[in-house]
Amino acid sequence: MELAEHWQCSTEHVLDLIHQKRLKAFSLSKPGSKRPRYRITDEAVAEYEAQHQAQAPAKPATRRPRKREAVIQFYK
């Protein structure tokens, strides 16, 4: 499948998205056929990609160093 190559994922992943109705597609095969042939429009791909954009993870807060108060030195 071209979409799987474009997304760099497996064909099964794309088929799972279609079966879960998360990606809109229509079948060209006859009803009751054992091997459905799906077509996915460019609009459906754009809609799915717009809903599932990867976002960069938030940067963790920087920690300030602790103040060392009253350090006892046992060894000299």
N, C-alpha and C positions, 0 to 999 in steps of 0.2 A: 504494500500500500504506500502510496506517495506521502500521505499525511504522517504515517509512522516514521518514514525516513526524514521528513521535514522536522518533526518533533524529536527525532532521535530516540524513539521508544519502540516497543514491540507492537506487532499487529494486534496481538491479543489485548493489549492495553487500550487501543483505539476501539476495538470491538466491545470491550467491557464498558467503555464510556457510552457507546451507542446503546447497549442493552440496559444500562442504568438510566438512560434518557438524560444524560448530562451533556451529550453532544447530539445535535439534531442531524438526522440522516434519513434518507428514504431508500427503500429497497426496489431494485429493478426486476427481481425474480417474481415468479407467479406465487400467489398465496398458497401456503402449505408446502412450499419447496423446501428441500432439505439443505440447500446451499444458497442462502440469501446473498445477493450482491448489493452492497450499499453504495450510495453516492452521497457525498457530503458537499454542501455548497460552500463557496468562499465566505459568504455571510455568516454561516453557522460556525465556521472556524474562527472568524474574527470575533464573533460574539463570545465564544468559549474562551478565547485568549484574553479578551477584555475582562471577563469575570475572574479569570484565574492567573492574573499577573503575579509573577514572583517579585517579592519585595525584599530588599536588602535587610538583613537582621539589624536590629537596633544596637548601637554601640553600648557596651557596658559602661556604667558610671565609673569615673576615675576615682581612686581612693587616695585620700590624703595620708601622708605618712604620720604615724603616731608620734606624739611628743614623749620623749623618755624623761620621766621625772624621777628624781631621787634614785639614780642607778647606784647600786652598791657594788663596789669592786672588791671581790674576795681575793683575787690574785694580782700581784704586781709584777 
